Amino acid sequence: MLAGWCGSELIADMARWALKASWSLFVANQGLPTW
């Protein structure tokens, strides 16, 4: 992570990462297409 980010940008980036990770796990568990 880059130094100098403000808190809101960091939180937003972490939220996007968490959403992507959780969706990837969901797809892996369900066998759904990865679009």
C-alpha distance matrix in Angstrom:
0.0 3.8 6.6 9.4 8.6 11.6 12.1 13.7 11.1 8.5 11.6 12.7 9.7 10.1 13.7 13.7 12.0 14.6 17.3 16.9 16.8 19.8 21.6 21.2 22.7 25.4 26.4 26.5 28.8 30.9 31.3 30.6 29.9 26.2 26.4
3.8 0.0 3.8 6.4 6.5 10.1 11.7 13.5 10.8 9.2 12.8 13.7 11.2 12.5 15.9 15.8 14.8 17.6 20.0 19.6 20.0 23.0 24.6 24.3 26.1 28.6 29.4 29.8 32.2 34.2 34.4 33.5 32.5 28.8 28.6
6.6 3.8 0.0 3.8 5.7 8.9 10.8 13.4 11.5 10.0 13.6 15.2 13.4 14.5 17.9 18.4 17.6 20.0 22.6 22.6 22.9 25.6 27.5 27.5 28.9 31.4 32.5 32.9 35.0 37.1 37.6 36.8 35.9 32.2 32.0
9.4 6.4 3.8 0.0 3.8 6.3 9.2 11.7 10.1 9.8 13.3 14.7 13.7 15.3 18.2 18.9 18.9 21.2 23.4 23.8 24.6 27.0 28.7 29.1 30.7 32.9 34.1 34.8 36.9 38.7 39.2 38.1 37.2 33.5 32.9
8.6 6.5 5.7 3.8 0.0 3.8 6.5 8.2 6.4 6.3 9.8 10.9 10.3 12.1 14.7 15.4 15.8 18.0 20.0 20.7 21.7 23.9 25.5 26.2 27.9 29.8 31.0 32.1 34.0 35.6 36.3 35.0 34.1 30.6 29.8
11.6 10.1 8.9 6.3 3.8 0.0 3.8 5.7 5.6 6.4 8.8 10.2 10.9 12.5 14.4 15.8 16.8 18.5 20.3 21.5 22.7 24.4 26.1 27.3 28.8 30.4 31.9 33.2 34.8 36.3 37.3 35.8 35.2 31.8 30.9
12.1 11.7 10.8 9.2 6.5 3.8 0.0 3.8 5.5 5.1 6.1 8.6 9.9 10.5 12.2 14.3 15.3 16.3 18.2 20.0 20.9 22.2 24.2 25.6 26.7 28.2 30.1 31.4 32.6 34.2 35.5 34.2 33.9 30.7 30.0
13.7 13.5 13.4 11.7 8.2 5.7 3.8 0.0 3.8 5.4 5.1 6.1 8.6 9.9 10.4 12.3 14.2 15.2 16.4 18.4 19.8 20.8 22.4 24.2 25.6 26.6 28.4 30.1 31.4 32.5 33.8 32.2 31.8 28.7 27.7
11.1 10.8 11.5 10.1 6.4 5.6 5.5 3.8 0.0 3.8 5.4 5.1 6.1 8.6 9.8 10.6 12.3 14.1 15.3 16.6 18.2 19.8 21.1 22.5 24.3 25.6 26.9 28.5 30.2 31.4 32.3 30.6 29.9 26.6 25.5
8.5 9.2 10.0 9.8 6.3 6.4 5.1 5.4 3.8 0.0 3.8 5.5 5.1 6.1 8.5 10.0 10.5 12.1 14.2 15.4 16.3 18.1 19.9 21.0 22.4 24.1 25.6 26.8 28.4 30.0 31.0 29.8 29.3 25.9 25.4
11.6 12.8 13.6 13.3 9.8 8.8 6.1 5.1 5.4 3.8 0.0 3.8 5.5 5.1 6.1 8.7 9.8 10.4 12.1 14.2 15.1 16.1 18.1 19.8 20.9 22.1 24.1 25.5 26.7 28.1 29.5 28.2 28.1 25.0 24.5
12.7 13.7 15.2 14.7 10.9 10.2 8.6 6.1 5.1 5.5 3.8 0.0 3.8 5.5 5.0 6.3 8.6 9.8 10.5 12.4 14.2 15.3 16.5 18.3 20.0 20.9 22.4 24.3 25.7 26.7 27.8 26.1 25.7 22.6 21.7
9.7 11.2 13.4 13.7 10.3 10.9 9.9 8.6 6.1 5.1 5.5 3.8 0.0 3.8 5.4 5.1 6.2 8.6 9.9 10.6 12.2 14.2 15.4 16.5 18.4 19.9 21.1 22.5 24.3 25.6 26.4 25.0 24.3 20.9 20.3
10.1 12.5 14.5 15.3 12.1 12.5 10.5 9.9 8.6 6.1 5.1 5.5 3.8 0.0 3.8 5.4 5.0 6.0 8.5 9.8 10.3 12.0 14.0 15.1 16.3 18.0 19.7 20.9 22.3 24.0 25.1 24.1 24.0 20.8 20.7
13.7 15.9 17.9 18.2 14.7 14.4 12.2 10.4 9.8 8.5 6.1 5.0 5.4 3.8 0.0 3.8 5.4 5.1 6.1 8.6 9.8 10.4 12.1 14.1 15.3 16.2 18.1 19.8 20.9 22.1 23.5 22.2 22.2 19.3 19.0
13.7 15.8 18.4 18.9 15.4 15.8 14.3 12.3 10.6 10.0 8.7 6.3 5.1 5.4 3.8 0.0 3.8 5.5 5.1 6.1 8.5 9.9 10.5 12.2 14.3 15.2 16.4 18.2 19.9 20.9 21.7 20.1 19.6 16.4 15.8
12.0 14.8 17.6 18.9 15.8 16.8 15.3 14.2 12.3 10.5 9.8 8.6 6.2 5.0 5.4 3.8 0.0 3.8 5.5 5.2 6.1 8.5 9.9 10.5 12.3 14.1 15.3 16.4 18.3 19.9 20.6 19.5 19.2 15.9 16.1
14.6 17.6 20.0 21.2 18.0 18.5 16.3 15.2 14.1 12.1 10.4 9.8 8.6 6.0 5.1 5.5 3.8 0.0 3.8 5.5 5.1 6.0 8.4 9.8 10.5 12.0 14.1 15.2 16.4 18.0 19.4 18.6 19.0 16.2 16.8
17.3 20.0 22.6 23.4 20.0 20.3 18.2 16.4 15.3 14.2 12.1 10.5 9.9 8.5 6.1 5.1 5.5 3.8 0.0 3.8 5.5 5.2 6.0 8.5 9.9 10.4 12.1 14.1 15.3 16.2 17.5 16.1 16.4 13.7 13.9
16.9 19.6 22.6 23.8 20.7 21.5 20.0 18.4 16.6 15.4 14.2 12.4 10.6 9.8 8.6 6.1 5.2 5.5 3.8 0.0 3.8 5.6 5.2 6.1 8.7 9.8 10.5 12.2 14.2 15.2 15.8 14.4 14.1 11.0 11.4
16.8 20.0 22.9 24.6 21.7 22.7 20.9 19.8 18.2 16.3 15.1 14.2 12.2 10.3 9.8 8.5 6.1 5.1 5.5 3.8 0.0 3.8 5.5 5.1 6.3 8.6 9.9 10.5 12.4 14.2 15.1 14.6 15.0 12.2 13.6
19.8 23.0 25.6 27.0 23.9 24.4 22.2 20.8 19.8 18.1 16.1 15.3 14.2 12.0 10.4 9.9 8.5 6.0 5.2 5.6 3.8 0.0 3.8 5.4 5.1 6.1 8.6 9.8 10.5 12.1 13.8 13.4 14.6 12.4 13.9
21.6 24.6 27.5 28.7 25.5 26.1 24.2 22.4 21.1 19.9 18.1 16.5 15.4 14.0 12.1 10.5 9.9 8.4 6.0 5.2 5.5 3.8 0.0 3.8 5.4 4.9 6.1 8.5 9.8 10.3 11.5 10.3 11.1 9.0 10.2
21.2 24.3 27.5 29.1 26.2 27.3 25.6 24.2 22.5 21.0 19.8 18.3 16.5 15.1 14.1 12.2 10.5 9.8 8.5 6.1 5.1 5.4 3.8 0.0 3.8 5.4 5.1 6.1 8.6 9.9 10.2 9.8 10.2 7.8 10.1
22.7 26.1 28.9 30.7 27.9 28.8 26.7 25.6 24.3 22.4 20.9 20.0 18.4 16.3 15.3 14.3 12.3 10.5 9.9 8.7 6.3 5.1 5.4 3.8 0.0 3.8 5.5 5.0 6.1 8.6 9.8 10.5 12.2 10.6 13.3
25.4 28.6 31.4 32.9 29.8 30.4 28.2 26.6 25.6 24.1 22.1 20.9 19.9 18.0 16.2 15.2 14.1 12.0 10.4 9.8 8.6 6.1 4.9 5.4 3.8 0.0 3.8 5.4 5.2 6.0 8.2 8.3 10.6 10.0 12.3
26.4 29.4 32.5 34.1 31.0 31.9 30.1 28.4 26.9 25.6 24.1 22.4 21.1 19.7 18.1 16.4 15.3 14.1 12.1 10.5 9.9 8.6 6.1 5.1 5.5 3.8 0.0 3.8 5.4 5.1 5.4 5.1 7.0 6.7 9.5
26.5 29.8 32.9 34.8 32.1 33.2 31.4 30.1 28.5 26.8 25.5 24.3 22.5 20.9 19.8 18.2 16.4 15.2 14.1 12.2 10.5 9.8 8.5 6.1 5.0 5.4 3.8 0.0 3.8 5.7 5.4 7.3 9.2 8.8 12.3
28.8 32.2 35.0 36.9 34.0 34.8 32.6 31.4 30.2 28.4 26.7 25.7 24.3 22.3 20.9 19.9 18.3 16.4 15.3 14.2 12.4 10.5 9.8 8.6 6.1 5.2 5.4 3.8 0.0 3.8 5.8 8.2 11.3 11.7 14.8
30.9 34.2 37.1 38.7 35.6 36.3 34.2 32.5 31.4 30.0 28.1 26.7 25.6 24.0 22.1 20.9 19.9 18.0 16.2 15.2 14.2 12.1 10.3 9.9 8.6 6.0 5.1 5.7 3.8 0.0 3.8 5.5 9.2 10.6 13.4
31.3 34.4 37.6 39.2 36.3 37.3 35.5 33.8 32.3 31.0 29.5 27.8 26.4 25.1 23.5 21.7 20.6 19.4 17.5 15.8 15.1 13.8 11.5 10.2 9.8 8.2 5.4 5.4 5.8 3.8 0.0 3.8 6.7 8.7 11.8
30.6 33.5 36.8 38.1 35.0 35.8 34.2 32.2 30.6 29.8 28.2 26.1 25.0 24.1 22.2 20.1 19.5 18.6 16.1 14.4 14.6 13.4 10.3 9.8 10.5 8.3 5.1 7.3 8.2 5.5 3.8 0.0 3.8 6.3 8.7
29.9 32.5 35.9 37.2 34.1 35.2 33.9 31.8 29.9 29.3 28.1 25.7 24.3 24.0 22.2 19.6 19.2 19.0 16.4 14.1 15.0 14.6 11.1 10.2 12.2 10.6 7.0 9.2 11.3 9.2 6.7 3.8 0.0 3.8 5.8
26.2 28.8 32.2 33.5 30.6 31.8 30.7 28.7 26.6 25.9 25.0 22.6 20.9 20.8 19.3 16.4 15.9 16.2 13.7 11.0 12.2 12.4 9.0 7.8 10.6 10.0 6.7 8.8 11.7 10.6 8.7 6.3 3.8 0.0 3.8
26.4 28.6 32.0 32.9 29.8 30.9 30.0 27.7 25.5 25.4 24.5 21.7 20.3 20.7 19.0 15.8 16.1 16.8 13.9 11.4 13.6 13.9 10.2 10.1 13.3 12.3 9.5 12.3 14.8 13.4 11.8 8.7 5.8 3.8 0.0
